[in-house]
Amino acid sequence: MGQLLDEKRKALHAVILDAVYALSATDFELLQFLGNYIAQVSLLGIQILWTKESELAISQAKRDKKAMRHANEKFQFLLNTLISQTAKNLSKYERIKFESLITIHVHQRDIFEDLSKSNVKSLNDFEWLKQSRFYFIFEEDHCVCKITNINFIYQNEFLGGKVQ
């Protein structure tokens, strides 16, 4: 059983790595990305994307007064794109996937909106550091969730999508 678990983790890691590369592609398209990956990897992907876009906006905020607002607009567009999918004829699995993505992204959008209102302009600001931030660390070949100064290595455990 231990060997089976290791193989599942390796397989999921390979899918996550592929998804991370897809997120960074110049021709990245959200709906295509979400269609190519299982719910667990899609959720992780939008969390990595949100972290990346948030950090970019925060780091530019001192020089560009519109950076935070532009990021907010991107996040709202992403949310609207996710919501628009729920009006389509989806399988039970797809509906649960999009509802989960929407739930996570509403939370992320709200957090970023609060960061904007709090005038956060530094990646060292506690208001940013206290958030769950997701990164793929290529040098260490794993995904990490950071909260304040604590790092949690993503364990590549297959979670599956429940359909009832």
N, C-alpha and C positions, 0 to 999 in steps of 0.2 A: 504494500500500500504506500509506503514511503517513496518508493521509486516512481509509482504512478503520480503521486503528488508533485514530485520533482519535475517529471516530464510535463505535467500540466502547467506548472509555473514557467518552465522554459518556453513552452509554446506560447503562453500568454505574453511573456516578456518579448518574444519576437514580434507579436502582433502590436504590442504597445510601441516598440521601437519603430516599426513601420509607420504607425500612426503619428509619431512625433516628427518623423521626416515629412510626412504628408502635410502636417500643420505648418511646416516651414517652407513648403513649396511655393514658388512664385505664382503658380496657377491654382492656389488653394481655393476651393469652393466648398462652403459649409455643408450644404445639403448632400453633395457628392461624398464628402468626408463621412458624414453621419450614416449614409447609405452603405458605405464600405466596411463599417466597423460595428461590432456588437455593442450593446448598450453600455456595458462597463467601460469599454475603451472610449466610446463616444463621450461619456461623462468625464472621464479623466482628461480627454482631449480638450473639452471646453474649459475645464479648470486650468489646464496648462495655458491655453490661449488667453483666458481672462487674466492670469497672473502676468503673462508676457506683455499684454496690451496695457494693463494697469501700471506696471513698472515703467514702461516706455512713457506713458503720459505723466506719471509722477516725476520722473527724472527730467522731463522737458518743461514742467510747469513753471519753473523759475524763469526760463527764457521765453516761453510761449504761454501767454495768458489764456489762450484758447485750447490748449492741449487737453485739459481735463474735460472740457465741454465736448470736444471732438470724440474723446474716448467714450464719454457717456452716450453720445449719439450712436457710435458703433455698437455699444452694448445694447441699446434699445433696438437697433436694426436687427441684431442677432436674435434678440428675444422675439421680435415681431415675425422673423423668419421661422422660428421654432413654432410659434403659435399658429401661423398660417398652415402649417402641416397638419394640425389637428382637425382642420376642416375637410381634410381629404379622407377618402375611404382607406383606412389603415387596418392592418391585422391587429389582433389583440396585443401581440408582442410589440409591434411598431407604436401603437398608441401608448402603451406603458413606457416605452423608451422615450417618446417625445414628452410625455407628461413629466417624467423624471428630469429630463434635460431642462424643461421649462422651470420646474421647481428650483433646481440648483441655480439656474441662470437668473431667475428673479432675485434670489438671495444675493448673488454676486453683483447684479446691477444695483440693488439697494445699498450694498456695502460701498460700492464705488461712488454712488451719489452722496453718501454720508462723508466719504473721504474728500470729495470735492467741496462740500459745504463746510467741512472742517479746515479747508485751505491747506491740505497736506501737500507738501512740495519736496519731501525728502523720503527716500527709501528707508531711512533710519527712524522715521517718525513712528512712535509706538502705535498710533492708529492704523498704520499699514502693517507693522510687524506682528500685531496680534491677530491678523487674519490668517486663514488657512491658505497657504500659497503652494502651488504645485510646479515642480521643475523636473525636467529629465536631465540628470547630470551625466554627460557623455563620458567624462574621464573615469567615472566610477561605474558606468553602465547600469544605472538604475534610476527609478523615479523616486522623488522625495517630496514629502509634504512638510512644509516648515510652518511652525507657529511660534512666534517670538524667537527665542534662540534654541528651540528644540527642533530636531529633524527626525522625521519618521520615514523609514524606507518603505516604499510601497512593496508589499509582499507578493505581488503577482498571483494572488489567490483568485481563482475563477469564482465569481459570485453568481453568475447566471441571471436570467430574467424570469421572474415568476409570472406565469399566465394562468389564470384560473377560469 
